[in-house]
Amino acid sequence: MFLSVFDMFKVGIGPSSSHTMGPMVAAARFLDLMRASPFKFAGLRASLHGSLAFTGVGHATDRATILGLAGFTPQDYDNDRAEEVLAEINRTQTITLPEFGTLSFAPKSDMIFDYDTKLDGHANGMMLMATDAQGDVTLRETYYSIGGGFVMTEAELAAGKDTDEGAPVPFPFKSATEMLQMAAESGKSIAQMKRANEESRGGAAQLRDGTKRLWQVMNDCINRGLETDGILPGGLNVKRRAKAIHDALLQERGQNQRAPHTINDWMSVYAMAVNEENAAGGQVVTAPTNGAAGVMPATLRYYLDHVPGASEAHIEDFLLTAAAIGGLVKFNASISGAEAGCQAEVGSAAAMSAAGLCAVMGGTPQQIENAAEIALEHHLGMTCDPVRGLVQVPCIERNGLGAVKAVSAASLALRGDGTHLVPLDACIETMRQTGADMSEKYKETSLGGLAVNVPNC
């Protein structure tokens, strides 16, 4: 099994990797399907199902789908241009593309929120259609946004999770048990094994430049969030808090009477800065999802700014180790809140971050596996219940607490020798089973939990 660090961590836009980025990616794939088709098309249509329908407006799923059909992609998204294109589509009721000319598309009638029809493959399902001059559908594809910006067609999903068809990699571990066995046999760290896998596919320069770019986007996102205040969009009137908290922390820095637990505020504010940016539709890195995008940057920034002896030379090891753990979670369970609740998002992010921090602080493979297990274990059962479908409440604060848990888990693991009762594999399987048993009300539909028990206007 091989999942690249650049698949696990993708530069994209907020507020949701599965509800915003995924539908935009799906639309881009549908355009490719249209290009390969012999038919002549006159119009476009889209329908959202399951969680994509229930929280679509709050997550800007409709907007993302329309922009994807207009040729936009997450990695090169230009917000100013997007606003212009959306205004033109609403004015003309058409989408114009160089390869197809002018295609009819009326957002109010051709962008369908189907709350009643559930697609079988995944909670995040959507159908994209192209029509002829008579309005009959001549091309149709079903896509599933399975979390973290990953998109699969109905056929791909039916074929299985491991769709990687590239050349074999040196260390193809599919479980934490295999990972530890390979580490023991090779004498390599988890990061070294993951690096060997990455370099066998893309080379050392691509890995070096790519991971540097990932951290740059993460860190820039933190800094923007720490410098920006105001009210977040969406109608809940949630006030940005990261800037005010950060300003207060800076003022307290020279005081001798600071409480030791203030360090938790630093971790939290880094994470909250990212997730406030995400909620505002800013540029973030899926880590492993947008909804959990703040945990890892906060943990890494904590390491660089607050841990004596920290070095930026270790950033690549952090990201590689985290990606290795994230790949195990995705392959054996899920990173999708719509599929398994927030345990699959913030829980996975905390496990990945704990592993990365443990690694750069000198942890053995056994301690790293233990750190990931501790962090994930104490997120088991966490629901996904965003108020009004917005990635704001409880998501922003939840990332802060996820970072605190990640650091605590790494610290506890480093205090031990790596031996522990619950294996990471067992914890991941428990998370999968818990997600399968969880009521759909608590899996990103905003039909239960905080979403229905607090005022949302």
C-alpha positions as CSV (number, residue, x, y, z in Angstrom):
1,M,0.0,0.0,0.0
2,F,1.3,3.4,-0.9
3,L,-0.3,6.8,-0.3
4,S,1.9,9.7,-1.1
5,V,2.6,12.5,1.4
6,F,1.2,14.8,-1.4
7,D,-2.0,12.9,-1.5
8,M,-2.5,13.0,2.2
9,F,-1.5,16.7,2.4
10,K,-3.0,18.8,-0.5
11,V,-3.1,22.6,-0.9
12,G,-6.7,23.7,-1.3
13,I,-9.4,26.0,-0.2
14,G,-11.8,26.1,2.7
15,P,-14.1,25.4,4.3
16,S,-14.2,21.6,3.7
17,S,-12.0,19.1,1.9
18,S,-14.8,16.6,1.4
19,H,-17.6,19.1,0.8
20,T,-15.8,21.9,-1.1
21,M,-12.5,20.6,-2.5
22,G,-13.9,17.1,-3.4
23,P,-16.9,18.4,-5.4
24,M,-14.6,20.8,-7.3
25,V,-12.2,18.0,-8.1
26,A,-15.1,15.7,-9.1
27,A,-16.4,18.4,-11.5
28,A,-12.9,18.8,-13.0
29,R,-12.8,15.0,-13.6
30,F,-16.3,15.2,-15.2
31,L,-15.0,17.8,-17.7
32,D,-12.2,15.3,-18.6
33,L,-14.9,12.7,-19.1
34,M,-16.8,15.0,-21.4
35,R,-13.6,15.7,-23.4
36,A,-13.2,12.0,-24.0
37,S,-16.8,11.6,-25.1
38,P,-17.9,11.6,-28.7
39,F,-21.2,13.4,-27.9
40,K,-21.9,17.0,-28.4
41,F,-23.2,18.7,-25.3
42,A,-25.6,21.6,-24.7
43,G,-26.0,21.7,-21.0
44,L,-24.9,20.7,-17.5
45,R,-26.6,19.5,-14.4
46,A,-25.6,18.3,-10.9
47,S,-27.3,16.7,-8.0
48,L,-25.9,16.4,-4.4
49,H,-26.9,13.6,-2.1
50,G,-26.5,12.5,1.5
51,S,-24.2,14.7,3.6
52,L,-23.3,16.8,0.5
53,A,-27.0,17.8,0.3
54,F,-27.7,18.3,4.0
55,T,-24.7,20.6,4.6
56,G,-24.0,21.7,1.1
57,V,-24.9,25.3,1.5
58,G,-22.9,25.7,4.7
59,H,-19.9,24.1,3.1
60,A,-20.3,26.0,-0.2
61,T,-20.7,22.6,-2.0
62,D,-22.9,24.1,-4.6
63,R,-20.5,27.0,-5.3
64,A,-17.6,24.6,-5.5
65,T,-19.4,22.3,-7.9
66,I,-20.4,25.1,-10.2
67,L,-16.9,26.5,-10.2
68,G,-15.4,23.1,-10.9
69,L,-17.7,22.7,-13.9
70,A,-16.5,26.2,-15.0
71,G,-12.9,24.9,-15.0
72,F,-11.6,25.9,-11.5
73,T,-9.4,23.5,-9.4
74,P,-8.5,23.8,-5.7
75,Q,-4.7,24.0,-6.3
76,D,-4.8,27.1,-8.6
77,Y,-8.0,28.7,-7.2
78,D,-8.3,32.4,-7.7
79,N,-11.1,33.9,-5.6
80,D,-11.4,37.2,-7.4
81,R,-11.8,35.4,-10.7
82,A,-14.2,32.9,-9.2
83,E,-16.5,35.7,-8.0
84,E,-16.5,37.2,-11.6
85,V,-17.3,33.8,-13.1
86,L,-20.1,33.0,-10.7
87,A,-21.7,36.4,-11.3
88,E,-21.5,35.7,-15.1
89,I,-23.1,32.3,-14.7
90,N,-26.0,33.7,-12.6
91,R,-26.5,36.5,-15.1
92,T,-26.4,34.4,-18.2
93,Q,-27.6,31.0,-16.9
94,T,-24.8,29.4,-18.8
95,I,-21.3,28.1,-18.3
96,T,-18.8,28.9,-21.1
97,L,-15.8,26.6,-21.6
98,P,-13.3,26.8,-24.5
99,E,-13.7,23.1,-25.5
100,F,-17.5,23.1,-25.4
101,G,-18.6,26.6,-26.0
102,T,-21.7,27.9,-24.1
103,L,-23.5,25.3,-22.1
104,S,-26.9,25.9,-20.4
105,F,-26.7,25.9,-16.6
106,A,-29.3,27.5,-14.4
107,P,-28.0,27.4,-10.8
108,K,-31.4,27.3,-9.2
109,S,-32.7,24.4,-11.2
110,D,-29.7,22.6,-12.5
111,M,-27.9,22.5,-9.1
112,I,-30.1,20.0,-7.2
113,F,-30.0,19.3,-3.5
114,D,-31.6,15.8,-3.3
115,Y,-32.2,15.2,0.4
116,D,-34.3,12.0,-0.2
117,T,-32.1,9.9,-2.5
118,K,-29.1,8.3,-0.7
119,L,-26.4,6.9,-2.9
120,D,-25.1,3.6,-1.8
121,G,-21.3,4.0,-2.0
122,H,-20.6,6.8,0.5
123,A,-22.4,9.5,2.5
124,N,-20.8,12.2,0.3
125,G,-22.3,11.3,-3.1
126,M,-23.0,13.4,-6.2
127,M,-24.1,12.9,-9.8
128,L,-22.8,15.1,-12.6
129,M,-24.6,15.1,-15.9
130,A,-24.2,16.6,-19.4
131,T,-27.3,17.0,-21.6
132,D,-28.0,17.4,-25.3
133,A,-29.9,20.2,-27.1
134,Q,-33.3,18.6,-26.1
135,G,-32.2,18.5,-22.4
136,D,-31.8,14.7,-22.3
137,V,-28.9,13.4,-20.2
138,T,-26.3,11.9,-22.6
139,L,-23.4,11.5,-20.1
140,R,-23.7,10.8,-16.4
141,E,-21.1,9.9,-13.7
142,T,-21.5,9.3,-10.0
143,Y,-18.7,10.6,-7.7
144,Y,-18.0,10.1,-4.0
145,S,-16.0,12.6,-2.0
146,I,-14.5,10.2,0.5
147,G,-12.6,12.7,2.7
148,G,-9.4,14.8,2.5
149,G,-10.2,15.9,-1.0
150,F,-10.1,12.3,-2.3
151,V,-12.7,11.6,-5.0
152,M,-13.7,8.2,-6.5
153,T,-16.2,7.2,-9.1
154,E,-18.8,4.6,-8.3
155,A,-16.7,2.0,-10.2
156,E,-13.4,3.0,-8.4
157,L,-15.0,2.8,-5.0
158,A,-16.5,-0.7,-5.8
159,A,-13.0,-1.8,-6.9
160,G,-11.6,-1.3,-3.4
161,K,-9.8,1.4,-1.3
162,D,-6.2,0.6,-2.5
163,T,-6.3,1.8,-6.1
164,D,-2.6,2.6,-6.3
165,E,-1.3,1.0,-9.5
166,G,2.2,2.4,-9.6
167,A,5.5,0.6,-9.3
168,P,6.2,-1.3,-6.1
169,V,7.7,0.7,-3.2
170,P,10.5,-0.5,-0.9
171,F,8.3,-0.5,2.3
172,P,4.6,-1.2,1.4
173,F,3.3,-1.5,4.9
174,K,-0.5,-1.8,5.2
175,S,-0.7,-1.9,9.0
176,A,1.1,-0.5,12.0
177,T,2.3,-4.1,12.8
178,E,3.9,-4.4,9.3
179,M,5.3,-0.9,9.7
180,L,7.1,-1.8,12.9
181,Q,8.3,-5.1,11.6
182,M,9.8,-3.4,8.5
183,A,11.4,-0.8,10.7
184,A,13.0,-3.5,12.9
185,E,14.2,-5.5,10.0
186,S,15.6,-2.6,8.1
187,G,16.9,-0.5,11.0
188,K,15.2,2.5,9.5
189,S,12.9,5.0,11.1
190,I,9.3,5.5,10.0
191,A,10.3,8.7,8.2
192,Q,13.2,7.0,6.5
193,M,11.0,4.2,5.2
194,K,8.4,6.7,4.0
195,R,11.1,8.8,2.4
196,A,12.4,5.8,0.5
197,N,8.8,5.1,-0.8
198,E,8.3,8.7,-1.9
199,E,11.7,9.0,-3.6
200,S,11.1,5.7,-5.5
201,R,8.2,7.4,-7.2
202,G,9.1,11.1,-7.5
203,G,12.7,11.6,-6.5
204,A,14.5,13.4,-3.7
205,A,14.1,16.9,-5.2
206,Q,10.4,16.6,-5.6
207,L,10.0,15.4,-2.1
208,R,12.2,18.2,-0.7
209,D,10.6,21.0,-2.6
210,G,7.1,19.6,-2.1
211,T,7.3,19.3,1.7
212,K,8.9,22.7,1.9
213,R,5.9,24.1,0.0
214,L,3.4,22.3,2.3
215,W,4.9,23.8,5.4
216,Q,5.1,27.2,3.8
217,V,1.3,27.2,3.1
218,M,0.6,25.8,6.6
219,N,2.7,28.4,8.3
220,D,1.4,31.3,6.1
221,C,-2.1,30.2,7.0
222,I,-1.3,30.4,10.7
223,N,0.2,33.8,10.3
224,R,-2.8,35.2,8.3
225,G,-5.2,33.8,11.0
226,L,-3.2,35.5,13.8
227,E,-3.3,38.8,12.0
228,T,-7.0,38.9,10.9
229,D,-10.0,39.6,13.0
230,G,-13.7,40.2,12.2
231,I,-16.8,38.1,11.7
232,L,-16.7,34.8,9.9
233,P,-19.1,34.3,6.9
234,G,-22.1,32.0,7.0
235,G,-24.7,33.8,9.3
236,L,-23.7,32.5,12.7
237,N,-21.8,35.7,13.4
238,V,-18.9,33.8,14.9
239,K,-16.2,36.2,15.8
240,R,-12.6,35.4,14.9
241,R,-10.6,35.1,18.2
242,A,-7.1,34.0,17.2
243,K,-5.7,37.5,16.7
244,A,-6.9,38.8,20.1
245,I,-5.7,35.7,21.9
246,H,-2.3,35.9,20.2
247,D,-2.0,39.6,20.9
248,A,-2.7,38.9,24.6
249,L,-0.2,36.0,24.7
250,L,2.5,38.3,23.2
251,Q,1.9,40.9,25.8
252,E,2.2,38.3,28.6
253,R,5.5,36.9,27.3
254,G,7.7,39.1,29.5
255,Q,5.8,38.4,32.7
256,N,7.3,36.2,35.4
257,Q,4.0,35.0,36.8
258,R,2.6,33.2,33.7
259,A,0.8,30.0,34.5
260,P,2.5,26.9,33.0
261,H,-0.7,25.8,31.3
262,T,-0.5,29.0,29.1
263,I,1.4,26.8,26.6
264,N,-1.9,25.2,25.8
265,D,-3.2,28.6,24.7
266,W,-0.3,28.9,22.3
267,M,-1.1,25.5,20.7
268,S,-4.8,26.3,20.6
269,V,-4.3,29.7,19.0
270,Y,-2.1,28.3,16.2
271,A,-4.8,25.8,15.4
272,M,-7.7,28.2,15.7
273,A,-5.9,30.6,13.4
274,V,-5.8,28.0,10.7
275,N,-9.4,26.9,11.1
276,E,-10.7,30.5,11.1
277,E,-8.9,30.9,7.8
278,N,-10.5,27.7,6.6
279,A,-14.0,28.8,7.7
280,A,-13.4,32.0,5.7
281,G,-12.6,30.0,2.6
282,G,-8.9,30.7,2.7
283,Q,-6.0,28.6,1.5
284,V,-5.2,25.6,3.7
285,V,-3.5,22.2,3.6
286,T,-5.7,19.1,4.1
287,A,-4.1,17.5,7.2
288,P,-5.8,15.1,6.6
289,T,-8.9,17.2,6.0
290,N,-9.9,20.8,5.9
291,G,-12.1,20.4,9.0
292,A,-9.0,19.1,10.9
293,A,-6.5,21.3,9.1
294,G,-5.3,23.2,12.2
295,V,-4.1,20.3,14.4
296,M,-0.9,19.5,12.5
297,P,0.3,23.1,11.7
298,A,-0.3,24.0,15.3
299,T,1.7,21.0,16.6
300,L,4.6,21.7,14.2
301,R,4.6,25.4,15.0
302,Y,4.6,24.5,18.7
303,Y,7.6,22.4,18.1
304,L,9.5,25.0,16.2
305,D,8.7,28.0,18.4
306,H,8.6,26.5,21.9
307,V,10.7,23.3,22.1
308,P,14.4,23.8,22.8
309,G,16.7,22.5,20.1
310,A,13.9,22.3,17.5
311,S,15.1,22.6,13.9
312,E,13.4,23.3,10.6
313,A,15.6,20.6,9.2
314,H,13.2,18.1,10.9
315,I,10.0,19.4,9.2
316,E,10.3,16.8,6.4
317,D,10.6,13.9,9.0
318,F,7.6,15.3,10.8
319,L,5.4,15.4,7.7
320,L,6.6,12.0,6.4
321,T,5.9,10.3,9.7
322,A,2.5,11.9,10.0
323,A,1.7,10.9,6.4
324,A,2.6,7.3,7.2
325,I,0.2,7.2,10.1
326,G,-2.5,9.0,8.1
327,G,-2.2,6.5,5.3
328,L,-2.8,3.6,7.7
329,V,-5.9,5.3,9.1
330,K,-7.3,6.1,5.6
331,F,-6.5,2.6,4.2
332,N,-7.9,0.7,7.2
333,A,-10.7,3.0,8.4
334,S,-11.6,6.5,7.3
335,I,-10.6,10.2,7.4
336,S,-14.1,11.3,6.4
337,G,-16.4,12.9,9.0
338,A,-19.4,12.0,6.9
339,E,-18.4,8.3,7.1
340,A,-17.1,8.0,10.7
341,G,-17.7,11.3,12.5
342,C,-15.1,13.7,13.8
343,Q,-13.0,10.9,15.3
344,A,-12.0,10.3,11.7
345,E,-11.0,13.9,11.1
346,V,-9.6,15.6,14.3
347,G,-8.9,12.2,15.8
348,S,-6.8,11.2,12.8
349,A,-5.1,14.6,12.7
350,A,-4.1,14.3,16.3
351,A,-2.7,10.8,15.8
352,M,-0.7,11.9,12.8
353,S,0.6,15.0,14.7
354,A,1.5,13.1,17.8
355,A,3.5,10.7,15.7
356,G,5.2,13.5,13.8
357,L,6.1,15.3,17.0
358,C,7.3,12.1,18.7
359,A,9.5,11.4,15.7
360,V,11.3,14.8,15.6
361,M,11.8,14.6,19.4
362,G,13.8,11.4,19.0
363,G,11.1,8.8,19.5
364,T,11.6,5.2,18.4
365,P,9.2,3.6,15.9
366,Q,7.5,1.9,18.9
367,Q,7.1,5.2,20.7
368,I,5.8,6.8,17.6
369,E,3.2,4.1,17.1
370,N,2.3,4.5,20.8
371,A,1.9,8.3,20.4
372,A,-0.5,7.9,17.5
373,E,-2.5,5.3,19.4
374,I,-2.8,7.4,22.5
375,A,-4.0,10.4,20.5
376,L,-6.5,8.5,18.4
377,E,-7.8,6.4,21.3
378,H,-8.9,9.5,23.2
379,H,-10.9,10.8,20.2
380,L,-12.9,7.6,19.7
381,G,-16.7,8.2,19.4
382,M,-16.3,11.9,18.6
383,T,-19.3,13.0,16.5
384,C,-19.4,15.5,13.6
385,D,-22.2,17.9,14.3
386,P,-21.4,21.4,12.8
387,V,-23.9,24.0,13.6
388,R,-25.7,25.1,10.4
389,G,-23.3,22.9,8.5
390,L,-20.6,25.5,8.8
391,V,-17.0,24.4,9.7
392,Q,-17.0,26.8,12.7
393,V,-18.8,25.5,15.8
394,P,-17.4,23.3,17.3
395,C,-14.8,22.7,14.7
396,I,-12.5,25.7,15.3
397,E,-12.0,25.1,19.0
398,R,-11.9,21.3,18.5
399,N,-8.7,21.7,16.4
400,G,-7.1,23.6,19.3
401,L,-7.9,20.8,21.7
402,G,-6.7,18.2,19.1
403,A,-3.3,19.9,19.0
404,V,-3.1,19.9,22.8
405,K,-4.0,16.2,22.9
406,A,-1.4,15.5,20.1
407,V,1.4,17.1,22.1
408,S,0.3,15.3,25.3
409,A,0.2,12.0,23.5
410,A,3.7,12.4,22.1
411,S,5.0,13.4,25.5
412,L,3.4,10.4,27.2
413,A,4.8,8.1,24.6
414,L,8.3,9.5,25.0
415,R,8.1,8.9,28.7
416,G,7.7,5.2,28.0
417,D,9.6,2.6,26.1
418,G,7.0,2.0,23.4
419,T,5.3,-1.0,25.0
420,H,1.5,-0.6,25.6
421,L,-1.7,-2.6,25.8
422,V,-3.7,-1.3,22.8
423,P,-2.0,-1.6,19.4
424,L,-2.6,1.2,16.9
425,D,-4.1,-1.3,14.5
426,A,-6.7,-2.2,17.1
427,C,-7.5,1.5,17.8
428,I,-7.9,2.2,14.1
429,E,-10.2,-0.8,13.7
430,T,-12.2,0.4,16.7
431,M,-12.6,3.8,15.1
432,R,-13.9,2.1,11.9
433,Q,-16.4,0.0,13.8
434,T,-17.5,3.0,15.9
435,G,-18.0,5.0,12.8
436,A,-20.1,2.3,11.2
437,D,-22.3,2.0,14.3
438,M,-22.7,5.8,14.7
439,S,-26.1,7.3,13.8
440,E,-26.0,9.3,10.6
441,K,-27.4,12.2,12.6
442,Y,-23.9,12.6,14.1
443,K,-21.9,12.2,10.8
444,E,-21.7,15.7,9.2
445,T,-25.4,16.0,8.4
446,S,-26.0,18.6,11.0
447,L,-29.1,16.6,12.1
448,G,-28.0,15.9,15.6
449,G,-25.8,17.0,18.5
450,L,-24.7,20.6,18.9
451,A,-26.2,21.4,15.4
452,V,-29.7,21.0,16.8
453,N,-29.3,22.0,20.4
454,V,-27.8,25.5,20.1
455,P,-29.3,28.6,18.3
456,N,-28.0,28.7,14.8
457,C,-29.1,32.1,13.7
